[in-house]
Amino acid sequence: PTPPQTAFPLIDSIDPHGFVSYRLFRDATRYMDGHHVKDISCLNRDPARVVVVDWRRDAFRLQPHNGLALPRWDGGSEDRALFDLAAFLKTIALSGVQDVRSVLQNYSHEDDPLAAFLRRRSRLEEVRGTWG
């Protein structure tokens, strides 16, 4: 697991404008059935404004509609998932979505939701380009 002292500079580098308001780590999880589970019900935050990111769907099983399951990082230097995640979250933040769960639902069955987001964004840009 990435400790907070390592993760903060990483998050700062992909989110220099501070779209990520709160950063929680393993110490903020519940230990259930031998696994760390993220539980946003105890955060005193509006669940309509919370995105839980993990590679294991089981990690956000208590609030599955708030979860975004990414492919597990394999350690490769070509992995751009965090940069794509930053673009995804920035798009949500700037779009004025009232409830992030409605957006996450659109990506919930994708093996790689960030790749799906990039494909959809590219198609939208193509359509906008043809309309002038």
N, C-alpha and C positions, 0 to 999 in steps of 0.2 A: 504494500500500500504506500501511496505517496504521502509523506508527512506534510503537515501544513506549512512548515518553514520552506519546503521545496515547492509546494504547490502555489503559494501566494505569488512568487515572481512569475511563474508560468501563467497563471490566470491574469496577472497584470499585463503580461506581454500580449495576450490575445484579446484582452478587454481593457484597452487603455482609457476608455471613456467611462468605465464604471457601470456598464449595464447590469453586471452581476452584482446584486445588492448584498447578498449574504453568501458566505462560503462555509459550508459545513463539511466535516470530515468524519472519519470512523468513530471518533469519540462521541459523536452526536447520533449514533445509531442504536437500535435495540438489538440485543443478541437473542435470536429466536431459532430454535431447532438446529443449533450448530452453525448459524449464519448471521451475519450482520444485515439488518433490515432497516431501511430508511423509513422513518415515520414522521410525516409532516404535521400530523394532528397535534403534536405537542409544541409546535413552533410559534404559536400565536401569530400566524401569517394567513392571509387570504389564500386558500388553495387555488383560486382562479388565477393567481399570479405566481405560482410555484411550479418549476420544472425540475424533476428529479432525473439525474443522468447516471446511468450505470451500464455495464455490459451484461449484467445478470438481471433478467426481468424479476426474478425472485427478490431482488434487493429492494424493489418498490412495490411489493405485493400488497401492502396495506393500502396504498393509494395508486392502483394501476393506471388510472386515467391521467395522473400527473407524471408518469414515467416516460422516458425516452431511452430505449435500449440501443446502445451502439455496439458495433462489432468490437470484440476484444482487441486491444492493441497488442501487436505481436513483437514490438520492439524495433520494427523497421524504421529507418530514417525517412522513408518516403510516405509514412503515414501522416495524413493531413487532417485527421478527424477533429482535432481540437480547433484548428482554424475554420473548418467547415461548421463546427458547432458554434463558434463565435458568430459566424455569418447567419446561421439559423436563429440564434437567440437575438441577435441585433434586428433581424427582420421582424421577429415577433414584437420586440420592444417598440420599434418604430412604426409598426402597422396599426397600433391602437387596438389590438385585440383585447376584448373585455375578459375573456376566459381562455387561458392558454390550453386548457384541456380540449377545447374544440379543435385547435390546431394539432395537438398531439394525437388525437383520435385519427386524424387523416394519415398519420404515419405509423400507427401502432402495429400494423401487420407487415410492415416492411422489414426485410432482413437487415438492410442498411438504410435507415431513415435519412441520414445525411446525404447519401448518394441520390435518393429519391428527391429530396429537397433541391439539390443542385440541378437535377434533370428538369424538374418542374419550373425552377427559376429560369433556366436556359430557354425552355419553351416559351415562357411568358415574355422574355426579352425578345425572342424571335417574332412573336405575334405583335408586340409593341413596335418593333422595327418595321414590319410590313405595313402597319397602319400609319407610320410616319410620325 
